[in-house]
């Protein structure tokens, strides 16, 4: 017994003095932890400053029903319950019973409200007892952020997001995903929390030990008006042809700035939504739109000229038993290479390329390489598809006795829509190939942190002489009556481009489908924009040719952009003052001068004026606009003092 007693005493002394610090830190680690407070992600803006994505702070309010002294608790409990009743509409007695029960049960975390906006959070903090803070009032505040998209589903996947599932897997599509880690994420804060029960933690204070730092804002190249035009033009055509999916990209010719990108796929219920970023990620056989690349190589190598004559041989030619067919029965007879391109004759283009490169196919491949067609664009958006060009010098099973001929009219090669558009944009840009740009600049408030400038991939993909010939071919496709795109012709504005109709899953006749494309630029002379439209698996009973399916989308986009933003300034604006406009401006100016930190009354103002007014105040507020037209309702009342990051909801109609 004496030895056993000595052992117990030794163990006690060992725990107390030798291992005391170890066990003390273990207890503290289990009872208290430093929790990460996520920083607000930066906002994503369109090129004109329109908000595309923003983080809205939300607050959960709870109370530690035990921490307050009996005197303090009894003094304020009734007033607190009255305030809660006014806020929620539930009776004061309900809250008094709830809080007293929590106090009796030693409940240190009783949730009172969830997902409050900033203004409601400030109101809650003023309630009796809670206004005493964490100690001795028992106030518990938990902040989180919610990502919101003012444009709704339009360009949602292109704008992007960051999602982390329960297993830690991260999904980062779109612009937000591409630039989130580097610019948008910000620096997280820290806050001490204490364990009060199984999986329950409460903040030790009502403030953060380390305040989170908001991320930078990014300004994209997206034009909200062009984006809206492209989205609805694509949606209408997908629905008309009951297609599986499709995409549109509109690019500014000189700079490579992407002004619109829409990707829509059909759900099992027949509803179209942004399922995947097809324009960036889906590499597929381009079909007849590749004929421009094939002729660019042959003309540049001086092996083919647009005036050369080819025999289409009644519309069918064979190579090793495999047939190349024209869409027109009987073919076109003997025609020029130029006309073969304009009518999209498969046999004509294939025969021209075969005669030029049959003995030297590697020369054709090298010319394609010199035009950067085998290179990825290396854009920051995750998931870019890789271009595929068969090469007889590479033993990977892609090259065969008919590879050259099939490549000539767009089979056996593979590109994403954005890669195809980049080449066409280079032809529109007199041979200079520019990299597609999605960002204009990164800002912290009004300070530019990172500017983004035009990036040149290739200063001259082919000679100016070749470029001029290719430009004329693309004009003729629409201008000439025999051109496959002639039905898109308009005397009001000019366009240039190429139709494409490619078979899909052609190895299995039961699964045979089509990819319909149109890619080009407008105006035909001194182009401002280039555009590609690709639609997969249209209903064959309705139509599947590129001119019928994708061409009208291209024309509608070009027509609406041309109408809304005239490219050729032929008429000078007359300076005519409107009395009504002058009065509206004077009213707007007076409000802007008077209200700097106090909420004005914007009901009755045009929605765009209200947005401009609120976003240019001395406090930084987050404005959410529902509808358009005239503001009918505002979430924050007139004369209320505004705080930084406060959310204001405007309803217009």
C-alpha positions as CSV (number, residue, x, y, z in Angstrom):
1,X,0.0,0.0,0.0
2,X,2.9,2.3,0.8
3,X,4.5,1.7,-2.6
4,X,1.1,2.2,-4.4
5,X,0.7,5.5,-2.5
6,X,4.1,6.7,-3.6
7,X,3.3,5.8,-7.2
8,X,0.1,7.9,-7.1
9,X,2.0,10.8,-5.5
10,X,4.7,10.5,-8.2
11,X,2.1,10.5,-11.0
12,X,0.3,13.6,-9.5
13,X,3.6,15.5,-9.3
14,X,4.5,14.4,-12.8
15,X,1.2,15.6,-14.3
16,X,1.3,18.9,-12.3
17,X,4.9,19.9,-12.8
18,X,6.5,17.8,-15.6
19,X,3.6,17.4,-18.0
20,X,1.4,20.3,-16.9
21,X,2.0,22.5,-19.9
22,X,1.3,19.7,-22.3
23,X,-2.1,18.8,-20.8
24,X,-3.0,22.5,-20.3
25,X,-2.5,23.3,-24.0
26,X,-4.4,20.2,-25.0
27,X,-7.4,21.3,-22.9
28,X,-7.3,24.8,-24.4
29,X,-7.0,23.4,-27.9
30,X,-10.1,21.3,-27.4
31,X,-12.1,24.1,-25.7
32,X,-10.9,27.2,-27.7
33,X,-9.9,27.5,-31.3
34,X,-9.0,30.3,-33.7
35,X,-11.5,30.2,-36.5
36,X,-11.0,31.5,-40.0
37,X,-13.3,34.3,-41.1
38,X,-13.5,34.3,-44.9
39,X,-12.7,37.6,-46.6
40,X,-15.3,39.1,-48.9
41,X,-14.5,38.2,-52.5
42,X,-13.9,41.1,-54.8
43,X,-16.6,42.2,-57.2
44,X,-16.7,41.3,-60.9
45,X,-17.7,44.1,-63.2
46,X,-18.5,44.5,-66.9
47,X,-16.4,46.8,-69.0
48,X,-18.8,49.7,-68.3
49,X,-18.8,49.2,-64.5
50,X,-22.0,47.2,-64.4
51,X,-22.0,44.7,-61.6
52,X,-21.7,41.0,-62.7
53,X,-20.9,39.3,-59.4
54,X,-20.7,40.5,-55.8
55,X,-20.3,39.1,-52.2
56,X,-23.1,40.1,-49.9
57,X,-22.4,39.8,-46.2
58,X,-24.9,37.9,-44.1
59,X,-25.1,37.6,-40.4
60,X,-26.4,35.0,-37.9
61,X,-27.3,36.5,-34.5
62,X,-27.4,34.3,-31.3
63,X,-27.4,34.9,-27.6
64,X,-25.5,33.4,-24.7
65,X,-28.4,33.2,-22.3
66,X,-26.2,32.4,-19.3
67,X,-23.4,35.0,-19.3
68,X,-25.5,38.0,-18.2
69,X,-26.0,38.7,-14.5
70,X,-29.4,38.1,-13.0
71,X,-30.0,41.8,-12.5
72,X,-28.9,42.8,-16.0
73,X,-30.9,39.9,-17.5
74,X,-34.2,40.8,-15.6
75,X,-33.8,44.5,-16.3
76,X,-33.7,44.1,-20.1
77,X,-35.4,40.7,-21.0
78,X,-38.8,42.2,-21.6
79,X,-37.5,45.1,-23.8
80,X,-35.4,42.6,-25.7
81,X,-38.4,40.4,-26.4
82,X,-40.5,43.4,-27.5
83,X,-37.8,44.4,-30.0
84,X,-37.6,40.8,-31.3
85,X,-41.3,40.8,-31.7
86,X,-41.3,44.0,-33.7
87,X,-38.7,42.6,-36.0
88,X,-40.2,39.1,-36.7
89,X,-43.9,39.5,-36.0
90,X,-43.9,36.8,-33.4
91,X,-45.3,37.6,-29.9
92,X,-43.1,39.0,-27.2
93,X,-44.2,36.2,-24.8
94,X,-42.9,33.6,-27.3
95,X,-39.4,35.0,-27.1
96,X,-39.4,35.5,-23.4
97,X,-40.4,31.9,-22.8
98,X,-37.7,30.8,-25.3
99,X,-34.9,32.8,-23.8
100,X,-35.8,32.0,-20.2
101,X,-35.9,28.3,-21.0
102,X,-32.4,28.6,-22.6
103,X,-31.1,30.3,-19.5
104,X,-32.6,27.7,-17.2
105,X,-31.0,24.9,-19.4
106,X,-27.6,26.7,-19.3
107,X,-27.8,27.2,-23.1
108,X,-24.8,29.3,-24.2
109,X,-26.0,29.5,-27.9
110,X,-29.6,30.3,-28.8
111,X,-30.0,31.3,-32.4
112,X,-32.3,34.4,-32.8
113,X,-31.9,35.2,-36.5
114,X,-30.3,33.8,-39.6
115,X,-28.9,35.4,-42.8
116,X,-29.5,39.0,-41.9
117,X,-28.6,41.8,-44.2
118,X,-26.2,44.5,-42.9
119,X,-28.9,47.0,-42.1
120,X,-30.8,44.4,-40.1
121,X,-27.6,43.3,-38.3
122,X,-27.0,46.9,-37.2
123,X,-30.6,47.1,-36.0
124,X,-30.2,43.8,-34.0
125,X,-27.1,45.1,-32.3
126,X,-29.1,48.0,-30.9
127,X,-31.7,45.8,-29.2
128,X,-31.7,45.9,-25.3
129,X,-29.2,43.5,-23.6
130,X,-27.6,42.7,-27.0
131,X,-26.4,46.3,-27.2
132,X,-24.1,45.4,-24.2
133,X,-22.0,43.3,-26.5
134,X,-20.6,39.7,-26.0
135,X,-19.8,40.4,-22.4
136,X,-22.1,41.0,-20.5
137,X,-24.9,41.1,-23.0
138,X,-24.4,37.7,-24.5
139,X,-24.4,38.9,-28.1
140,X,-23.0,36.3,-30.6
141,X,-22.4,37.3,-34.2
142,X,-21.4,35.0,-37.0
143,X,-20.7,36.5,-40.4
144,X,-20.7,34.7,-43.7
145,X,-20.9,35.9,-47.3
146,X,-23.2,34.9,-50.2
147,X,-22.2,35.3,-53.9
148,X,-24.9,37.0,-56.0
149,X,-25.2,37.6,-59.7
150,X,-27.2,40.6,-60.7
151,X,-27.6,39.4,-64.3
152,X,-29.1,36.1,-63.1
153,X,-28.4,33.1,-65.3
154,X,-26.9,35.2,-68.2
155,X,-23.2,34.4,-68.5
156,X,-23.3,32.8,-65.0
157,X,-20.7,30.1,-65.8
158,X,-18.5,32.6,-67.8
159,X,-18.5,35.0,-64.8
160,X,-17.8,31.9,-62.7
161,X,-17.5,31.1,-59.0
162,X,-15.6,29.1,-56.5
163,X,-17.3,26.1,-54.9
164,X,-15.7,23.8,-52.3
165,X,-17.7,20.6,-51.4
166,X,-17.7,18.7,-48.1
167,X,-14.7,16.6,-49.2
168,X,-12.6,19.6,-50.0
169,X,-12.9,19.3,-53.8
170,X,-12.7,22.7,-55.5
171,X,-14.6,23.8,-58.6
172,X,-13.5,27.0,-60.2
173,X,-15.1,27.7,-63.6
174,X,-15.1,31.0,-65.5
175,X,-13.5,34.4,-64.8
176,X,-14.0,34.1,-61.0
177,X,-12.4,30.7,-61.0
178,X,-9.5,31.9,-63.2
179,X,-8.6,35.0,-61.2
180,X,-10.2,34.2,-57.8
181,X,-7.1,32.9,-56.0
182,X,-4.8,35.7,-57.4
183,X,-7.1,38.7,-57.1
184,X,-10.6,38.1,-55.9
185,X,-10.2,36.0,-52.8
186,X,-8.7,38.5,-50.3
187,X,-7.0,37.7,-47.0
188,X,-9.0,35.8,-44.4
189,X,-9.4,37.0,-40.8
190,X,-9.3,35.2,-37.5
191,X,-11.7,34.9,-34.5
192,X,-11.5,33.0,-31.3
193,X,-14.4,30.6,-30.5
194,X,-15.1,28.5,-27.5
195,X,-16.6,25.1,-27.5
196,X,-20.0,25.0,-25.6
197,X,-21.2,21.6,-26.6
198,X,-21.0,18.9,-29.2
199,X,-20.1,20.5,-32.5
200,X,-21.2,23.9,-31.1
201,X,-18.9,26.9,-30.9
202,X,-19.5,30.4,-29.9
203,X,-17.4,33.6,-30.5
204,X,-15.6,34.8,-27.4
205,X,-16.0,38.4,-28.4
206,X,-18.2,40.4,-30.8
207,X,-15.2,41.5,-32.9
208,X,-12.5,39.7,-34.9
209,X,-8.9,39.3,-33.7
210,X,-7.7,39.8,-37.3
211,X,-10.1,41.6,-39.6
212,X,-10.5,40.0,-43.0
213,X,-9.3,42.0,-46.0
214,X,-11.6,42.2,-49.0
215,X,-10.3,40.9,-52.3
216,X,-9.6,43.1,-55.3
217,X,-12.3,43.9,-57.9
218,X,-11.8,42.7,-61.4
219,X,-13.2,44.6,-64.5
220,X,-13.9,42.2,-67.3
221,X,-14.1,42.9,-71.1
222,X,-17.8,41.8,-71.1
223,X,-20.3,44.3,-72.6
224,X,-23.6,43.7,-70.9
225,X,-25.6,44.8,-73.9
226,X,-23.8,42.6,-76.4
227,X,-23.9,39.7,-73.8
228,X,-27.7,40.1,-73.5
229,X,-28.1,40.2,-77.3
230,X,-25.9,37.1,-77.8
231,X,-27.6,35.1,-75.0
232,X,-31.1,35.6,-76.3
233,X,-30.3,35.2,-80.0
234,X,-28.6,31.8,-79.2
235,X,-31.4,30.8,-76.8
236,X,-34.1,31.5,-79.4
237,X,-32.3,29.4,-82.1
238,X,-31.6,26.5,-79.8
239,X,-35.2,26.3,-78.8
240,X,-36.4,26.6,-82.5
241,X,-34.1,23.7,-83.6
242,X,-34.4,21.7,-80.4
243,X,-30.6,21.5,-80.3
244,X,-28.6,19.8,-77.6
245,X,-26.3,22.7,-76.9
246,X,-24.5,25.7,-78.4
247,X,-22.3,28.7,-77.8
248,X,-21.6,32.2,-79.1
249,X,-18.5,34.3,-78.7
250,X,-18.2,38.0,-79.8
251,X,-14.7,39.4,-79.8
252,X,-13.3,42.9,-80.5
253,X,-11.2,42.6,-83.6
254,X,-8.2,44.9,-82.8
255,X,-7.8,44.0,-79.1
256,X,-9.1,40.5,-78.7
257,X,-11.4,41.6,-75.9
258,X,-14.2,39.1,-75.5
259,X,-17.4,41.2,-75.4
260,X,-19.9,38.4,-75.0
261,X,-19.7,34.6,-74.4
262,X,-22.8,32.5,-74.0
263,X,-22.9,28.7,-73.5
264,X,-26.3,27.0,-73.2
265,X,-27.1,23.3,-72.9
266,X,-30.5,21.6,-72.6
267,X,-31.5,19.9,-69.4
268,X,-33.5,16.6,-69.3
269,X,-36.7,18.8,-69.0
270,X,-35.8,20.7,-72.1
271,X,-34.7,23.9,-70.3
272,X,-31.6,25.6,-71.5
273,X,-29.0,26.8,-69.0
274,X,-25.2,27.4,-68.7
275,X,-24.3,23.8,-68.4
276,X,-20.6,23.9,-69.5
277,X,-18.3,26.4,-71.1
278,X,-18.4,24.9,-74.6
279,X,-16.7,27.9,-76.3
280,X,-13.5,27.3,-74.2
281,X,-13.6,23.7,-73.3
282,X,-15.2,21.7,-76.2
283,X,-12.8,20.7,-78.9
284,X,-14.5,19.2,-82.0
285,X,-14.1,18.8,-85.7
286,X,-14.9,22.2,-87.3
287,X,-16.1,21.0,-90.7
288,X,-16.2,23.6,-93.5
289,X,-15.0,26.5,-91.3
290,X,-11.6,24.9,-91.5
291,X,-11.5,25.4,-95.3
292,X,-10.3,28.9,-94.7
293,X,-7.2,27.6,-92.8
294,X,-6.6,25.0,-95.5
295,X,-6.7,27.6,-98.3
296,X,-4.6,30.1,-96.2
297,X,-1.8,27.5,-96.1
298,X,-2.0,26.6,-99.8
299,X,-2.2,30.2,-101.0
300,X,0.6,31.3,-98.7
301,X,2.8,28.5,-100.1
302,X,1.9,29.7,-103.6
303,X,0.6,26.2,-104.5
304,X,-3.0,27.3,-105.0
305,X,-4.6,30.5,-106.1
306,X,-8.3,31.6,-105.9
307,X,-8.5,31.7,-109.7
308,X,-7.3,28.1,-110.2
309,X,-9.9,25.8,-111.7
310,X,-10.9,22.5,-110.1
311,X,-13.2,19.7,-111.4
312,X,-15.8,18.7,-108.8
313,X,-16.5,15.5,-110.8
314,X,-20.3,15.4,-110.3
315,X,-19.9,16.0,-106.6
316,X,-18.2,12.8,-105.6
317,X,-14.5,11.9,-105.5
318,X,-12.8,8.8,-103.8
319,X,-9.6,8.2,-101.9
320,X,-8.8,4.6,-101.0
321,X,-12.4,3.7,-101.3
322,X,-13.6,6.6,-99.0
323,X,-15.9,9.1,-100.7
324,X,-16.0,12.9,-100.4
325,X,-19.4,14.3,-101.4
326,X,-20.8,17.7,-102.1
327,X,-24.2,18.7,-100.6
328,X,-25.4,19.5,-104.1
329,X,-26.3,16.4,-106.2
330,X,-24.2,16.3,-109.4
331,X,-21.7,18.7,-108.0
332,X,-20.7,22.0,-109.6
333,X,-18.7,20.9,-112.6
334,X,-15.4,22.8,-113.2
335,X,-15.3,25.9,-111.0
336,X,-12.7,28.2,-109.6
337,X,-11.2,27.7,-106.1
338,X,-12.8,30.9,-105.1
339,X,-16.3,29.6,-106.1
340,X,-15.6,26.3,-104.5
341,X,-15.0,28.1,-101.2
342,X,-18.1,30.3,-101.7
343,X,-20.5,27.4,-102.4
344,X,-18.5,25.3,-99.8
345,X,-17.8,22.5,-102.2
346,X,-16.1,19.7,-100.4
347,X,-14.8,18.0,-103.6
348,X,-13.4,21.3,-104.9
349,X,-11.4,22.2,-101.8
350,X,-10.2,18.7,-101.2
351,X,-9.0,18.3,-104.8
352,X,-7.1,21.6,-104.6
353,X,-5.4,20.6,-101.4
354,X,-4.7,17.1,-102.6
355,X,-3.1,18.3,-105.8
356,X,-0.9,20.8,-103.9
357,X,0.3,18.6,-101.0
358,X,-0.1,15.0,-102.0
359,X,3.6,14.5,-102.3
360,X,4.6,16.8,-99.4
361,X,1.9,16.6,-96.7
362,X,4.4,17.7,-94.0
363,X,4.7,21.0,-95.8
364,X,0.9,21.6,-95.3
365,X,1.2,20.7,-91.6
366,X,4.2,23.0,-91.1
367,X,2.3,25.9,-92.6
368,X,-0.6,25.2,-90.3
369,X,1.8,25.2,-87.4
370,X,3.3,28.5,-88.5
371,X,-0.1,30.0,-88.2
372,X,-0.3,28.8,-84.5
373,X,-3.2,26.5,-85.2
374,X,-1.6,23.7,-83.1
375,X,-1.1,26.0,-80.1
376,X,-3.5,26.3,-77.2
377,X,-4.5,29.9,-76.5
378,X,-3.3,29.6,-72.8
379,X,-6.2,31.6,-71.6
380,X,-6.6,31.8,-67.8
381,X,-10.1,30.2,-67.8
382,X,-9.7,26.6,-66.7
383,X,-10.4,23.7,-69.0
384,X,-9.3,24.9,-72.5
385,X,-9.6,22.1,-75.0
386,X,-6.5,21.1,-77.0
387,X,-6.2,21.6,-80.8
388,X,-5.6,18.4,-82.7
389,X,-3.8,18.3,-86.1
390,X,-2.6,15.0,-87.5
391,X,1.1,14.9,-88.4
392,X,2.7,12.2,-90.6
393,X,5.9,12.5,-88.6
394,X,4.2,11.7,-85.3
395,X,3.3,8.1,-84.7
396,X,0.1,8.4,-82.7
397,X,-2.4,6.7,-85.0
398,X,-3.9,9.9,-86.3
399,X,-2.3,9.9,-89.7
400,X,-3.6,7.7,-92.6
401,X,-3.7,7.7,-96.4
402,X,-6.8,9.9,-96.3
403,X,-5.8,12.2,-93.4
404,X,-4.7,15.1,-95.7
405,X,-7.8,15.0,-97.8
406,X,-10.1,14.8,-94.8
407,X,-8.3,17.6,-93.1
408,X,-9.0,19.8,-96.1
409,X,-12.6,20.1,-95.3
410,X,-12.4,20.0,-91.6
411,X,-12.4,16.3,-90.5
412,X,-9.7,14.7,-88.4
413,X,-8.7,18.1,-87.0
414,X,-10.2,19.5,-83.8
415,X,-10.5,23.0,-82.3
416,X,-12.5,24.8,-79.7
417,X,-14.9,27.5,-81.0
418,X,-12.7,30.2,-79.3
419,X,-9.6,28.8,-81.1
420,X,-11.4,28.9,-84.5
421,X,-12.6,32.4,-83.8
422,X,-9.1,33.5,-83.0
423,X,-7.9,32.6,-86.5
424,X,-10.8,34.2,-88.2
425,X,-10.3,37.3,-86.1
426,X,-6.6,37.4,-87.3
427,X,-7.8,37.5,-90.9
428,X,-10.2,40.3,-90.0
429,X,-7.3,42.1,-88.3
430,X,-5.2,42.1,-91.4
431,X,-3.1,39.1,-90.3
432,X,-2.3,40.0,-86.7
433,X,-3.4,37.2,-84.3
434,X,-4.3,38.5,-80.8
435,X,-5.0,36.5,-77.7
436,X,-8.6,36.5,-76.4
437,X,-8.8,38.8,-73.4
438,X,-11.3,38.5,-70.6
439,X,-10.0,41.2,-68.1
440,X,-9.4,44.9,-68.5
441,X,-7.9,45.7,-65.1
442,X,-7.8,44.8,-61.4
443,X,-8.7,47.5,-59.0
444,X,-8.8,48.3,-55.3
445,X,-11.5,51.0,-55.0
446,X,-10.4,53.5,-57.7
447,X,-6.8,52.5,-57.8
448,X,-5.7,50.3,-60.7
449,X,-3.6,47.4,-59.3
450,X,-3.0,45.4,-62.6
451,X,-3.8,46.7,-66.1
452,X,-4.3,44.1,-68.9
453,X,-3.1,45.0,-72.4
454,X,-3.4,43.5,-75.8
455,X,-1.3,40.3,-76.3
456,X,-0.1,39.5,-79.8
457,X,0.2,35.8,-80.6
458,X,1.5,36.2,-84.1
459,X,2.2,39.6,-85.7
460,X,1.4,38.2,-89.2
461,X,-0.1,34.7,-89.6
462,X,0.3,35.0,-93.4
463,X,1.3,37.7,-95.9
464,X,-0.9,40.7,-96.6
465,X,-1.5,39.5,-100.1
466,X,-2.9,36.2,-98.8
467,X,-5.0,38.0,-96.1
468,X,-6.6,40.2,-98.8
469,X,-7.6,37.2,-100.9
470,X,-9.0,35.4,-97.8
471,X,-11.0,38.5,-96.8
472,X,-12.5,38.7,-100.3
473,X,-13.5,35.0,-100.1
474,X,-15.3,35.6,-96.8
475,X,-17.1,38.6,-98.3
476,X,-18.2,36.7,-101.3
477,X,-19.7,33.9,-99.2
478,X,-22.4,36.5,-98.2
479,X,-22.4,39.0,-101.1
480,X,-22.4,36.5,-104.0
481,X,-25.8,35.0,-104.8
482,X,-24.3,31.5,-105.0
483,X,-22.6,31.9,-101.6
484,X,-23.8,29.7,-98.8
485,X,-24.3,32.7,-96.5
486,X,-26.1,34.9,-99.1
487,X,-29.4,34.7,-97.2
488,X,-27.7,36.7,-94.4
489,X,-26.9,39.5,-96.8
490,X,-28.2,42.9,-95.9
491,X,-27.8,46.1,-97.9
492,X,-27.8,48.1,-94.6
493,X,-24.6,46.7,-93.1
494,X,-21.9,44.4,-94.4
495,X,-20.7,41.1,-93.0
496,X,-18.1,38.4,-94.0
497,X,-17.9,34.8,-92.8
498,X,-18.1,31.1,-93.5
499,X,-20.8,28.5,-92.9
500,X,-19.9,25.1,-91.5
501,X,-21.9,21.9,-91.4
502,X,-20.0,19.0,-89.9
503,X,-21.2,15.4,-89.3
504,X,-21.0,14.2,-85.7
505,X,-20.8,10.5,-84.6
506,X,-20.6,9.6,-88.3
507,X,-19.0,6.2,-87.7
508,X,-22.4,5.0,-86.3
509,X,-25.2,5.8,-88.7
510,X,-27.8,5.4,-85.9
511,X,-26.1,8.2,-83.9
512,X,-25.3,10.4,-86.8
513,X,-25.8,14.1,-85.9
514,X,-24.6,17.5,-87.0
515,X,-22.7,20.5,-85.8
516,X,-23.8,23.7,-87.4
517,X,-21.4,26.7,-87.4
518,X,-21.0,30.2,-88.7
519,X,-17.9,32.3,-88.0
520,X,-17.0,35.7,-89.4
521,X,-16.8,39.4,-88.7
522,X,-18.5,42.7,-89.3
523,X,-18.5,45.2,-90.9
524,X,-16.7,43.5,-93.8
525,X,-14.4,46.5,-94.3
526,X,-12.5,47.7,-91.2
527,X,-14.1,45.1,-88.9
528,X,-15.0,46.0,-85.4
529,X,-16.2,42.6,-84.1
530,X,-15.6,39.0,-85.0
531,X,-18.1,36.3,-83.9
532,X,-18.6,32.5,-83.9
533,X,-21.8,30.6,-83.4
534,X,-21.7,26.8,-82.9
535,X,-24.9,24.7,-82.4
536,X,-24.7,21.0,-81.7
537,X,-27.2,18.4,-82.7
538,X,-30.1,20.4,-84.1
539,X,-33.3,18.5,-84.9
540,X,-32.6,17.1,-88.4
541,X,-36.2,17.3,-89.3
542,X,-36.2,21.1,-88.7
543,X,-32.7,21.8,-90.3
544,X,-29.0,21.3,-89.8
545,X,-27.1,23.4,-92.3
546,X,-24.8,26.1,-90.8
547,X,-26.4,28.8,-92.9
548,X,-29.9,27.9,-91.6
549,X,-29.1,27.1,-88.0
550,X,-26.2,29.2,-86.9
551,X,-26.1,31.9,-89.5
552,X,-29.3,33.7,-88.3
553,X,-27.8,34.0,-84.8
554,X,-24.7,35.7,-86.2
555,X,-26.9,38.1,-88.3
556,X,-29.1,39.0,-85.4
557,X,-26.1,39.7,-83.2
558,X,-24.4,41.8,-85.9
559,X,-27.6,43.6,-86.7
560,X,-28.5,44.5,-83.2
561,X,-24.9,45.6,-82.3
562,X,-24.8,47.7,-85.5
563,X,-28.1,49.3,-84.7
564,X,-27.4,49.9,-81.0
565,X,-23.8,51.0,-81.5
566,X,-23.2,52.4,-85.0
567,X,-19.7,51.6,-86.2
568,X,-19.5,54.0,-89.1
569,X,-20.4,57.5,-88.0
570,X,-22.0,59.0,-91.1
571,X,-24.4,61.4,-89.4
572,X,-23.2,64.1,-87.0
573,X,-25.1,64.5,-83.8
574,X,-27.1,67.7,-83.6
575,X,-26.8,69.5,-80.2
576,X,-30.5,69.9,-79.5
577,X,-31.5,70.6,-75.9
578,X,-34.6,68.9,-74.5
579,X,-36.3,70.8,-71.7
580,X,-37.5,67.5,-70.1
581,X,-34.0,66.0,-70.2
582,X,-32.6,69.2,-68.7
583,X,-35.1,69.1,-65.8
584,X,-34.3,65.4,-65.1
585,X,-30.6,66.2,-65.0
586,X,-31.1,69.2,-62.7
587,X,-33.1,67.0,-60.3
588,X,-30.4,64.2,-60.4
589,X,-27.6,66.8,-59.9
590,X,-29.3,68.3,-56.8
591,X,-29.8,64.9,-55.2
592,X,-26.2,64.0,-55.9
593,X,-24.9,67.2,-54.3
594,X,-27.1,66.9,-51.2
595,X,-26.9,63.2,-50.3
596,X,-23.4,61.9,-49.7
597,X,-23.8,59.5,-46.8
598,X,-27.6,59.6,-46.2
599,X,-30.0,57.5,-48.2
600,X,-31.9,59.7,-50.8
601,X,-35.3,59.0,-52.2
602,X,-34.7,57.4,-55.6
603,X,-38.3,56.3,-56.2
604,X,-39.3,57.8,-59.5
605,X,-35.8,58.0,-60.9
606,X,-34.7,56.0,-63.9
607,X,-33.0,52.8,-62.7
608,X,-29.6,53.7,-64.3
609,X,-29.6,57.1,-62.7
610,X,-30.4,55.6,-59.3
611,X,-27.6,53.1,-59.7
612,X,-25.1,55.8,-60.7
613,X,-26.2,58.1,-57.8
614,X,-25.8,55.4,-55.1
615,X,-22.6,53.9,-56.5
616,X,-20.9,57.3,-56.4
617,X,-21.7,58.3,-52.8
618,X,-19.0,58.8,-50.2
619,X,-19.9,55.4,-48.6
620,X,-19.3,52.2,-50.5
621,X,-22.7,50.4,-50.8
622,X,-23.8,47.3,-52.7
623,X,-26.8,48.0,-54.9
624,X,-29.0,45.2,-56.2
625,X,-31.4,46.1,-59.0
626,X,-34.4,44.0,-59.9
627,X,-36.1,44.9,-63.2
628,X,-35.5,48.0,-65.3
629,X,-37.1,51.3,-66.1
630,X,-38.3,53.5,-63.2
631,X,-37.5,52.7,-59.6
632,X,-40.7,51.8,-57.7
633,X,-39.3,50.7,-54.4
634,X,-36.1,51.0,-52.3
635,X,-35.2,48.7,-49.4
636,X,-33.6,51.5,-47.3
637,X,-35.8,54.4,-46.3
638,X,-35.0,58.1,-47.1
639,X,-32.7,60.0,-44.6
640,X,-31.2,56.8,-43.1
641,X,-27.5,57.0,-42.6
642,X,-25.6,54.5,-44.8
643,X,-22.7,52.4,-43.9
644,X,-19.9,50.8,-45.9
645,X,-20.8,47.5,-47.6
646,X,-24.5,48.1,-46.8
647,X,-26.9,46.4,-49.3
648,X,-29.6,48.5,-51.0
649,X,-32.2,46.7,-53.1
650,X,-34.0,48.7,-55.8
651,X,-37.1,47.4,-57.6
652,X,-37.9,48.9,-61.0
653,X,-40.5,48.4,-63.6
